[in-house]
C-alpha cells in the first residue's frame, strides 16, 4: 500500500519537477512573467490602486512604485481582512492566516490564498520527485511529517478567516493530503493533544509501531532530539501500551480522541518482541529501515544537525531542508548538491547585497560566493517583502542559483525557531523597566547554554535589594516573551527554558564594546543593541567566569 500511494504522489509531483527543469535555464524570463501575472491580477485591489499597478509595465516601474516592506506595513490591511473585507491585498480570497513571530507585535498573521499554496507546491513537488527518483526505496514504507500540537497560545485573534496550518503536509494539495494520511507514521489527529508530554508520548507510540519507517521530516533538529530523548523516560510504558493496543499518556487526553487514535494503533507481536530486546537509545535497531532525515542543517541549526548526525543517526542520510519561511518558499534541496536551489517558479525574488542597501538585484544577476538578503513578492499579498534571511550563492544549476542559508539579520535571534525580533524585545524590556521604576545602566538580552539547556537572559547593571525582586522580574520577562507565538511554542516544547535576569558588573558596557571592537566593528560605529543572537555573554560580562553554571534547570 505504501509503495503504491507514494508512487502516485511521485507521479503527481512530476509536472512540478518538469516545470523546474524547463525553467532553470531561463530564469530572467520566468521571473518577469511571474511578476507580470501578480501585478495584473491585483491591479484593482486596495494595494494595487495605492501603488499604481495600472502604470507598472516592467520591473523598473515596480521597484519605483512599490517600496521595500516589512510586516508592519501590512498590519492595517491584515486587520481589515480579519474583519471579512476582501480585495485589500489580493483579488483572490484569503483562505487562511498562518501565525508566526512578529517584531513590534506579538505575532504576525501571514495571508494564504489558493494560489500561494500552489506556489509552495511548485517548490515541494520538484524536491519530492527528485528525492524519490534518486532514493526509490523511500517509497516502500511510512514517513513521519511533523505535526504541531494544539498548544494554547498567549494571544487570541478575532478573525473571520481561519488561523493556522497544523502539519507539514498542509502545504500540499487536498487530494495529496488524503493519500498521504494513509502512509503517515503518526496520524494527523495527534495535533489535537494539548499537553506536550502526552503529545510526545503518543507521537513516540505510533513511531515505535512503525518498523517500516523510511523518512522523518521535521523543521528544527532539536524537535527530533527532544522526541528521541523522551524514549528513555517513557520506554516501559510505551511497550506496555503497545502490548495491549491502548494509549495511556502521562496526562489524560480527550476520551473520544483517545479511542479514535487507538483504532489506528496497530503493532504485531513480532515487532513488539523485537522492540523489547532493545534499549531506548538504539535508534538504528528500533527503526532499521529508516533511510533519511530531513531537517534544517544551516544557520543556528548547524550544531544541532551535527549532533543528530553524530550521536543519533550516524549511519543515516540527513538532507538539509531548503529555505522555507512562513511567508514564502525560497529554495529546495536537490539530490547530490550542497545547498538548495532557488524555487524560481514560486515567487518573484529580489536580493539585496549585504552591507549595500542602495540596490536590489534579480535572480539572474546574482554572483558566486556573494551574500544577499532575500526579498519576495507573492500571490499571498506581500509585495517586495523583506524576509530578513541572509544567503550565500554557492553554485548554480545551469542559470538557477544554489544557495546556502547563513542566518537571520543581526536584529533577530533564532536558535530554535523562536524568531525574537530586537524591536519586540526592546519594547518588552523598556516597559518592564518603566513599570518597575528601574533605570539600569546596562541592558542586554541574549540566549545562554548550560548543560545542553538553553534560555534567554536579561543582563542588567542595577542594584537590587532583594533577590525575590529579581525572580519576579524574570518571571514577568518570560511571560511577556511568551506573547511571541514561536517563543511560546519553543517554551512549551522545552527547547527553551524559562527566561531569567542576571545582574552584571558595572564594567559590562565596556566589556561589550571591547568585544565588538575586537570583532572588527569601528569604535565610533558600535550601536547599543539590546538583543544578541549568540551565546556566551554571561562569561564575557561577568568577572566570575563560573557564574554561568549557576543557571538552574527548570
C-alpha positions, 0 to 999 in steps of 0.5 A: 500500500505504501509503495503504491500511494507514494508512487502516485504522489511521485507521479503527481509531483512530476509536472512540478519537477518538469516545470523546474527543469524547463525553467532553470535555464531561463530564469530572467524570463520566468521571473518577469512573467511571474511578476507580470501575472501578480501585478495584473491580477491585483491591479484593482485591489486596495494595494494595487490602486495605492501603488499604481499597478495600472502604470507598472509595465516592467520591473523598473516601474515596480521597484519605483512604485512599490517600496521595500516592506516589512510586516508592519506595513501590512498590519492595517490591511491584515486587520481589515481582512480579519474583519471579512473585507476582501480585495485589500491585498489580493483579488483572490480570497484569503483562505487562511492566516498562518501565525508566526513571530512578529517584531513590534507585535506579538505575532504576525498573521501571514495571508494564504490564498489558493494560489500561494499554496500552489506556489509552495507546491511548485517548490515541494513537488520538484524536491519530492520527485527528485528525492524519490527518483534518486532514493526509490526505496523511500517509497516502500514504507511510512514517513513521519511529517511533523505535526504541531500540537494544539498548544494554547497560545498567549494571544487570541485573534478575532478573525473571520478567516481561519488561523493556522496550518497544523502539519507539514503536509498542509502545504500540499494539495487536498487530494495529496493530503488524503493519500498521504494520511494513509502512509503517515507514521503518526496520524494527523489527529495527534495535533489535537493533544494539548499537553506536550508530554502526552503529545510526545508520548503518543507521537513516540507510540505510533513511531515505535509501531512503525518498523517500516519507517523510511523518512522523518521530516521535521523543521528544527533538529532539536524537535527530533532530539527532544522526541528521541530523548523522551524514549528513555523516560517513557520506554516501559510504558510505551511497550506496555501500551503497545502490548495491549493496543491502548494509549495511556499518556502521562496526562489524560487526553480527550476520551473520544480522541483517545479511542479514535487514535487507538483504532489506528494503533496497530503493532504485531507481536513480532515487532513488539518482541523485537522492540523489547530486546532493545534499549531506548537509545538504539535508534538504528535497531528500533527503526532499521529501515529508516533511510533519511532525515530531513531537517534544517542543517544551516544557520543556528541549526548547524550544531544541532544537525551535527549532533543528530548526525553524530550521536543519533543517526550516524549511519543515516542520510540527513538532507538539509531542508531548503529555505522555507519561511512562513511567508514564502518558499525560497529554495529546495534541496536537490539530490547530490548538491550542497545547498538548495536551489532557488524555487524560481517558479514560486515567487518573484525574488529580489536580493539585496547585497549585504552591507549595500542597501542602495540596490536590489538585484534579480535572480539572474544577476546574482554572483558566486560566493556573494551574500544577499538578503532575500526579498519576495513578492507573492500571490499571498499579498506581500509585495517586495517583502523583506524576509530578513534571511541572509544567503550565500550563492554557492553554485548554480544549476545551469542559470538557477542559483544554489544557495546556502542559508547563513542566518537571520539579520543581526536584529533577530535571534533564532536558535530554535525557531523562536524568531525574537525580533530586537524591536519586540524585545526592546519594547518588552524590556523598556516597559518592564523597566518603566513599570518597575521604576528601574533605570539600569545602566546596562541592558542586554538580552541574549540566549545562554547554554548550560548543560545542553539547556538553553534560555534567554537572559536579561543582563542588567547593571542595577542594584537590587535589594532583594533577590525575590525582586529579581525572580519576579522580574524574570518571571514577568520577562518570560511571560511577556516573551511568551506573547511571541507565538514561536517563543511560546511554542519553543517554551512549551516544547522545552527547547527553551527554558524559562527566561531569567535576569542576571545582574552584571558588573558595572564594567559590562558596557565596556566589556561589550564594546571591547568585544565588538571592537575586537570583532572588527566593528569601528569604535565610533560605529558600535550601536547599543543593541539590546538583543544578541543572537549568540551565546556566551555573554554571561562569561564575557560580562561577568568577572566570575567566569563560573557564574554561568553554571549557576543557571538552574534547570527548570 
